[in-house]
Amino acid sequence: MSTPDQPSSNPKSSPQDDENGSPGQEDGPVRLTEKEKKKNHIISEQKRREAIRAGFDRLCELVPGLEGQGRSEGHVLQETVKFMRQQLIERRELVDLAVAQGQHVRENLYEPLEILKRLEKDEHEEALWNDQNGYGAQENDQSGNAAQGKVPNGYGN
């Protein structure tokens, strides 16, 4: 008699037998049935979706103004980009202040400012394209000024 920990000693079945009890390839790898493949795919997809949901939940905790709201993933991403952009602007201002006061600023503090520079360049190019192609007025930044890609203190174009 076999136990749950031991395979059956029945010579008519083996781990390679398919779901109908027909012998499979004895020397090859155990193949999953279509039903098992579908079940594994569903489980993998559920894990992927849960990881995405957890990531968006974490963003809602970190980005001011998003906590406790029902959320649209698009809205969360837009607000996260705005928040990160503002953080980069504040970093640039602090670096500029430190330099103006004659303090040494480590090189790695400038690296994230390259992201801001690229972002502002892309926004400037998009605004130019919109102007040239007759699309509406430019969007205003958080301070109410039209975003024109101009960056103070040598960080811009």
For each residue, the residues with C-beta under 8 A, 3 or more apart:
1:
2: 6 7 8 9 10
3: 6
4:
5:
6: 2 3 9
7: 2 15
8: 2 13
9: 2 6
10: 2 13
11:
12: 21
13: 8 10 17 21
14: 17 23 24 26
15: 7 30
16: 23 24 25 26 28 30
17: 13 14 21 22 23 24
18: 21 22 24 33
19: 33 35
20:
21: 12 13 17 18
22: 17 18
23: 14 16 17 26
24: 14 16 17 18 28 30 31
25: 16 28 29 31
26: 14 16 23
27:
28: 16 24 25 31
29: 25
30: 15 16 24
31: 24 25 28
32: 36 37 40
33: 18 19 36 37
34: 37 38
35: 19 38 39
36: 32 33 39 40
37: 32 33 34 40 41
38: 34 35 41 42
39: 35 36 42 43
40: 32 36 37 43 44
41: 37 38 44 45
42: 38 39 45 46
43: 39 40 46 47
44: 40 41 47 48
45: 41 42 48 49
46: 42 43 49 50
47: 43 44 50 51
48: 44 45 51 52
49: 45 46 52 53
50: 46 47 53 54
51: 47 48 54 55
52: 48 49 55 56
53: 49 50 56 57
54: 50 51 57 58
55: 51 52 58 59
56: 52 53 59 60 71 73 76
57: 53 54 60 61
58: 54 55 61 62
59: 55 56 62 63 66 76 77 80
60: 56 57 63 66 67 69 71 76
61: 57 58 66 67
62: 58 59
63: 59 60 66 76 79 80 83
64: 67 83
65: 79
66: 59 60 61 63 69 71 76 79
67: 60 61 64
68:
69: 60 66
70:
71: 56 60 66 75 76
72: 75 76
73: 56 76 77
74: 77 78
75: 71 72 78 79
76: 56 59 60 63 66 71 72 73 79 80
77: 59 73 74 80 81
78: 74 75 81 82
79: 63 65 66 75 76 82 83
80: 59 63 76 77 83 84
81: 77 78 84 85
82: 78 79 85 86 142
83: 63 64 79 80 86 87
84: 80 81 87 88
85: 81 82 88 89 116 119
86: 82 83 89 90 142
87: 83 84 90 91
88: 84 85 91 92 112 113 115 116 119
89: 85 86 92 93 116
90: 86 87 93 94
91: 87 88 94 95 109 112 113
92: 88 89 95 96 113 116 153 155
93: 89 90 96 97
94: 90 91 97 98
95: 91 92 98 99 105 109 110 113
96: 92 93 99 100 152 153
97: 93 94 100 101
98: 94 95 101 103 105
99: 95 96 102 103 105
100: 96 97
101: 97 98
102: 99
103: 98 99
104:
105: 95 98 99 109 110
106: 109
107: 110 111
108: 111
109: 91 95 105 106 112 113
110: 95 105 107 113 114
111: 107 108 114
112: 88 91 109 115 116
113: 88 91 92 95 109 110 116 117 155
114: 110 111 117 118
115: 88 112 118 119
116: 85 88 89 92 112 113 119 120 151 155
117: 113 114 120 121 151 155 156
118: 114 115 121 122
119: 85 88 115 116 122 123
120: 116 117 123 124 147 149 151 156
121: 117 118 124 125 149 156 157
122: 118 119 125 126
123: 119 120 126 127 147 149
124: 120 121 127 128 147 148 149 150 157
125: 121 122 128 129 149
126: 122 123 129 130
127: 123 124 130 131 138 147 148 149
128: 124 125 131 132
129: 125 126 132 133
130: 126 127 133 135 136 138
131: 127 128 135 138
132: 128 129
133: 129 130
134:
135: 130 131
136: 130
137: 146
138: 127 130 131 146 147 148
139: 146 147
140: 143 144 145 146 147
141: 144 145 146 147
142: 82 86
143: 140
144: 140 141
145: 140 141
146: 137 138 139 140 141
147: 120 123 124 127 138 139 140 141
148: 124 127 138
149: 120 121 123 124 125 127 156 157
150: 124 156 157
151: 116 117 120 154 155 156 157
152: 96 155 156
153: 92 96
154: 151
155: 92 113 116 117 151 152
156: 117 120 121 149 150 151 152
157: 121 124 149 150 151
